[in-house]
Amino acid sequence: MISIIIPALNEEENLTQLLNSIKSQNFKNYELILADAGSRDKTRQVAKSFGCKIVKGGLPARGKNAGEKFAKGDLLLFLDADVLLPPNCLEMAAKEFSKRNLDVAGFALIPKEGFAAKILFFLFYNLPIKILGKALPHLAMGGLVKKNIFEEAGGFDESITLAEDHFFARQAAKIGKFGIIKSTKIYTSTRRFKKDGWIITGFKYFFCELHLIFFGPPRKDLFKYNYKHLKK
């Protein structure tokens, strides 16, 4: 069984879309866990209507860790609340994960809208993560990991202010086999880029990557990355 863990804060609209995309999957052997960080909208009600188990969350790393503690599946799928799964995504990802004997895996990301955005994501995220491969594992917006590997790696480091998912992937890759899922992708929102600006947001991610490589994960708010709910 796959335990799907979703950290969220005030995500009623996006969460509805994500959960609908999950419910429409052919693959049905999963459970849904929402790690809620104190939403004041209808996020919790939406989650309950889809049969989610609800746990107390916080910032992304804390929410993911909290969700894992209640997970019954031997395979964990962490998803941001503003992503969508394409048809048959769960089935294809699970089959490929097993066939390649992976222990932890990331996904290529496709923006939900905008041709230019798709080109930018391809050039500055999807292509680099394929080229870098095992040397610098990446895991953003969605990631698959075996529960025993997650626990052995110590989960997500809650002291990291940005890119805790990439750091986790690199720690887990020291224990097990890492790969990027090739058979399917995840559709993601570009709302942060639209709100904060493509250039500013892009540079934040770029310098954070350099910090990860040369100095380790950032544990201070060096990049002024706002985790509060982003309105469109």
N, C-alpha and C positions, 0 to 999 in steps of 0.2 A: 504493500500500500504506500501511496505517496501522501505525505502530510504537506499541504500547501499553506505556507505561513505568510501572512500579509500584515506588515506594520502600517498603521494609518493614523491620520489626524484630520478630522473634518473633510472626509473624502466621499460623501454620500453619492455624488454624481459619478465620479470615476470608479468607485467601488462597485456600483451597480453594473456598469459596463463590463468591468473585469469579471465579476462573478457570473454574469450572463455568458461571457465567452468561455468560462470554465464549465458551466452547466451544459453547454452545447457540444462539449467534447465527446467523442466516442468512448474514450477511456473513462471509466467510472470508479475505479478502485482508488479513491482518494478521500481525505478528510480536509475540511477547511478550518483554519485557525486565524482569527483576526486579533492582532496585538494592538489594542486601541490606546492611544496616548492621551486620552481625555477629550474626545470629540464633543463639540457642543451642537453639532447639527444632527442629522439622522443616520450617521455612519453606523452606529450600533444597531439601530432598527433594521437597516438594510442588511447588515451581516446576519442578524437573527432570522430574517425572512428567507435567507438562502441556506440556513442550517449551519452557520459558522459557530464554532466554539470561540468564545470571546475571553481574552486574557488581558491583564493590565500591561500596557506597553510603555513607551517613552521615546527617546531618540531612536533612530533606526536600529542601531546595534542592540540596544536594550530590548526593543520590541522583538527582534528576531530571536534573541536568546530566550526571552520569556516564552515565545511561541514554541520553541523547540522542547522546552521542559514538559509541555503537555502533548507533544506529538507521539502518536502511536505507530506511525509508519517507519519502515526501515530506510526510506528514501525521503529526503526533505527537499521541497521546492520553495525557495524564497522569492516572492514577487512584490515589487512596488505596487502601490494601489492604483497608479495611473497608467498601467500597461494593459495590453490586450493579448490574448492568445489566439493565433490563427487556428482554423479547423485542423483537427487531428494532432495538434501540437503535443499534447501530453503523451499520446500513444507513440508517436514518432520519436520523441525525446527519450522516453523510457526504453524503447527498443534499442536505440542507438547507444544509449548509456550502458546498457547491459552487454550488447554485442561488442563494444570496444573495451569492455572491462574497466570503465571509468569509475573513479571514486568521487570526483568533484568536477563540475562542468559549468561553463558560462554559455551565453547566447550572443549571437549577433543581434543588433538592435535596428529596427526599421521605424522611422518616424511615422506617426499615424497620418500625417498630411504634409504636403509641400514637396515638390520635386527637388528644389534646391536643398532642402533639409536632408532629404535622402542621400544626395550626393555628398554633403558634408559629413554625415554620419558614416558613410562608406569610407571616405578618404581618411577621416581623423579618428575613427573608432574601429569599425569592422575590419578594415584592411590591416591596421597595425596589430590588433589582437591576434589575427591569424598568422601574421608574419612572426610576431614575438613568441606566440605559442607557449611552450612550456617554460621558456626562459623568464618571461614576466607574465604570469597568469592574470587574467582580468575577469571580474565577475560583477557586472552592474545590472541593476533593474530586475534581474532574474538569475537564479543559480540553483543547480541541482547538487546535492551532496548526500552521501551515505551518512546515516545518523551516527554510526560508530566513528566515522572519520571526523565528523563535526565535533563530537565530544572529545576525541583524542587531540584535536587541534585547539581545544579550549574555547570554541565558539567565537563569536565576534568580540573584538576588543572594545569595550565600552568607553575607554579613555581616548580613543581616536576621534578627532573632530571631522575628518573627511576621508573618504576612500577606505573605510573600514572593510568594505566588501572585497576590494582588491587585495588588501593586506591579508584578509582571511584566506583568500584563494591561494596566495603564495605560501602561507603557513600550512594549509591543507595539502598542497602539492608536494610538500616535503615528506608527507606521510603516505599519500596515495597518488593515483594517476589522474592527472588533470587533462582536460580537453575542451574544445569549443564544439558545441553541438552543430552539426552541419545540415541535418535533415529538416530543421525548422528554425524559425526565428521568433522574436518577440516584438510586438508593436509597442512603441513607447511615445509618451507625450513630449512635446518640446516647450511646455509652458514656462519652465525656468529660463530657457534661452530667450523666449519672447519677453519675459518680464524683466530679467536682469541684463539682457543684451547678449547677442551671439558672441561678440568679440570678448567682452568681459568674462562671460561664463567659460568660454573656450580657454582663455588664458588661465583661469582659476584651475581648471582640470589639468592643463599642461604643466603648470608649476607644481601642482600637487603631485603629479606623476614624477617629476624630477625630485621632489622632496622624498617621496617613497623610495626612489632608487638610491639616492646619495646620503640621505639623513635618516631614513626610516619614516614611519607614519607620523603625520602631524598630530600632536597632542594638545596644541594650543590653537586658538581660533585665528590662525594666520591668514586664512583666505576669506574670512567674513561670509561664511556660507550659511544662509538662513534656512533652517529646517521648518519654519512655520508654514502652515498651509498657504499655498500659492493660488490666488484667484486668477482666472483667465482674464 
